[in-house]
């Protein structure tokens, strides 16, 4: 059976089988996730969570995360 005589469902099924076999099931999922379009309006949502932040807020968050990271590294080294 050739792709031109297969139904769309058969093509989809065969494609999933090939991707799973060649990439592993996890690789297949990672490959397919590249083509999800998502939802919502990123520009509007971005303004909702960033408009109230000052440069000082961002700087403080960076310092906090660096400190947390350093503490984790120190704890794992013991």
Residue, then its C-alpha position, 0 to 999 in steps of 0.5 A: x500500500x502506498x501513501x497515495x492510497x492510504x487514508x489519513x488515519x492510516x498515514x498518521x498511524x504509520x507515521x507514529x509507528x515509524x517515529x516511535x521505532x526510530x526515535x523511541x517513544x520519548x523522542x517521538x513525543x519530543x518531536x511532536x511537541x515542536x509542532x504544537x501551536x499553544x494558545x492565548x496571546x503571549x504579548x498580552x499575557x507577558x504584559x500582565x506579569x511584567x508590567x509591574x516589575x521594576x529593574x530592581x525587582x528583576x535584579x533582586x530575583x536574580x540575586x535570590x536565584x543565584x544564592x539558592x543555586x550556590x546553597x544547593x551546590x554547597x549542600x550537594x558537595x558535602 
